[in-house]
Amino acid sequence: MWVDNRHVSLCVEYIPMKKLLSIVIVSYKNFAQAQVLKRNLSKEKRWECVIVDNTVHNRGYGTACNEGARQTHGEYLLFLNADVEITIPVVKKMLEYMQKHKNVGVVGPQFLNAEGNIEQSSTKLPTPSVAAVALSFLNRLFPHNAVSKNYWLKTWDRKTTREVNVISGAAMLVRRNDFIRIGGFDHQFFLYWEEFDLCARMKQIGKRVVFLVDAQAYHPRQVSIRLAQREGVETRRYFTQSRFRYFKKYFGFIQAVLLESWLTVTEQWRLFSLLALSFFLRTYDLLHIPVIGDVGRDYLRALSLLRFQSFDLLGIPSSIPRFAQGPLNIWFDALSFLFGGVSVFAPPLFAAVLTTMGIGLLYVLLEKRIGKTPAFLGALLMAGSPMEIIHSRMPFYLFAVPVFTLLYFFALERMETVKTRWSVFFAVLSFGVLFQWELAVIPLSGLLVWQGVKQRNICLKYWKSVFFGAVLGFLPQILYDLTHRCTQLCGLVAWAGYRTVAITGFDARHGVTVNTFTTTLIASAEQLKKLIGWNEYISLIGVGIIILFGLYVSRKRRLPHLVLYSLLGFILMGIGVVIHGSPSEAYFPQFSLFLAILFGYGVSRITSKYVRWLVILGIVVLIAKNGTLLIQNHFYTSSIVNSIEAAQWVVRDASGQPIRFVSYDTGAVFPTYVDSMRFLSTIRGGRIGDGGVLYIVSFEKDVVLPSVDVEKRVFGDVTIVKNLVGGTVIE
């Protein structure tokens, strides 16, 4: 007899004879195993056996057991997982024991795993204090503590029959009358913890729960493990939901919330430690944050946006002549000022939140695909990347590139696996948004084109999603080009095409030779080194070896989507660097994501426990070294206090007159060089404008400044000079 959750009433056979035992087998994506188990147990005349298949419509384990019980007639009920291997003689021993002991409400067998070892299949019922220790990381740190040993019954070898509080729900025998009396399984427990609840209610009516050593069953778990790995996020969610319901039911709401919060933090220690480390390194000692001229320029544009004085469709000029970055950095600064107050500290704080969320998302996505430890090490490599930390503390375009590259990869994965109009839309949109942060990611468009070709039928079907995704993603440049003769997007496409063709050598200025390729390779290695650690060629080589190892041993396997995208992205961006010919920092933030994902995958392919521990130790030492060097050297940045004090003095000295800044420093050839001082003066009430009072600013020690008829003020590494001739300011 087979019970399908969709059509219970149609699939049940009427059985007129009173049965001694009803066996309820619950299957989920392992119906073939359930059928084998049913055949093995259906030979007894006074037994009946049903399969409740949860595959199509999964109502949960407890609900499936209740349905099977309602459709059967036996005096006793035996609930089984489909992957349990149990024989008729074993079941008879369980029946005989329960028939002889009227005060026993639940009987469970001794479980052996695939290796023949006795499984942990019985515990005591938890109390709040016991759960806080035995179910948390404290049990892992101190596995021999008295509380955990008592809860997990560790002093018992499970080679004797004894009363316990809870037995595994994979195989449990109960009396039908007792089962009806307690109301069956609580349907609120969709999956997990239903056996805890049932055993607790059995004990409440005075029944005992017994572990029967004479009854042995096998629980190989291969199918269960594969399903758990494939549906890890859902499985974990069911587990935590059921655990909270159990705590709430028996301990009350307040204790349940406190206990579940504690357990969640301790179970997700990897995630929370990554978030804590990332946020700490990006916000510690914020008095030492770099506010360079380009950053000041965007801060001023953000202020204009908030004051409705302008609305930028383009950002700062890029390293590619005639083309500008997108405006997202300006918009981000404006939002930071809006919600965090107008100061030099708001954008770095909001950037720290965004990049830390990116680290957390990276871990969550990798954990499902390559496992907890490899995901942790990959995300840790990115969280402790010196270049990424510096970029976040100076939120200027590049800091957001890894986060939005990860979102782009995730959208591509959804496009390939889900294949809906929304997945296509977000894949196209995500690249457009990434492009707004940094033009240098153009080579990554190759991934979108590749997916578009692979999924051409879907893209053609949902062409409107492709169109609107592209329009929204590139909207700032589109609006700008409508009034500027398509000088941005059209010109950029033409430039990229020309430079790609030029590397063949028809234009000697941009051809690739052995010398230029070698120079580019060396410069790229210098940039990649900064992603791993300061002057850390050895660490870069070590990370590279692990990446190559992982790719080599997986050469005949299908790579996870994120890993494949990272590998292809690494290759495409590498080609882009060669084409451009001058690898600056702008081309390398996304490489931190590529390295993190590929490194994590490489670790996942290491089977030796000792080698993996060696890698863990190496990464921990590397990140500790990176953090220590950054903190000891104040993140290689002078104090912003000096500039703030200088700006305050200028505003007071100007006494309401317009303020004009100039500089004779080496960097003053760039028009934005003193924009940081303009911003700091503006937010302190100064008026920036032509005419008025002129101040000479210097951030360099060796610059020769006027020394006659001047008023000179020094604020650490910032020097302000005001020329005075008869009370008139001169240049």
ZIDAWO-V138799 format. One record per helix or strand of 3 or more residues. SS is the DSSP state (helix for helix, strand for strand). FROM is the first residue (numbers start at 1). TO is the last residue. If there is no record, write none. Layout:
ss=SS from=FROM to=TO
ss=SS from=FROM to=TO
This chain:
ss=strand from=2 to=4
ss=helix from=8 to=11
ss=strand from=21 to=27
ss=helix from=31 to=41
ss=strand from=47 to=53
ss=helix from=61 to=70
ss=strand from=76 to=81
ss=helix from=88 to=100
ss=strand from=104 to=112
ss=helix from=128 to=134
ss=helix from=137 to=141
ss=helix from=146 to=151
ss=strand from=162 to=164
ss=strand from=171 to=175
ss=helix from=176 to=181
ss=helix from=194 to=204
ss=strand from=208 to=219
ss=helix from=222 to=230
ss=helix from=232 to=251
ss=helix from=253 to=267
ss=helix from=269 to=283
ss=helix from=293 to=306
ss=helix from=328 to=340
ss=helix from=344 to=370
ss=helix from=372 to=383
ss=helix from=386 to=393
ss=helix from=398 to=417
ss=helix from=421 to=437
ss=helix from=439 to=454
ss=helix from=456 to=461
ss=helix from=463 to=473
ss=helix from=475 to=483
ss=helix from=489 to=502
ss=helix from=514 to=532
ss=helix from=537 to=553
ss=helix from=561 to=580
ss=helix from=585 to=587
ss=helix from=589 to=604
ss=helix from=609 to=632
ss=helix from=634 to=636
ss=helix from=640 to=654
ss=strand from=658 to=663
ss=helix from=666 to=669
ss=helix from=675 to=682
ss=strand from=693 to=698
ss=strand from=710 to=715
ss=strand from=718 to=723
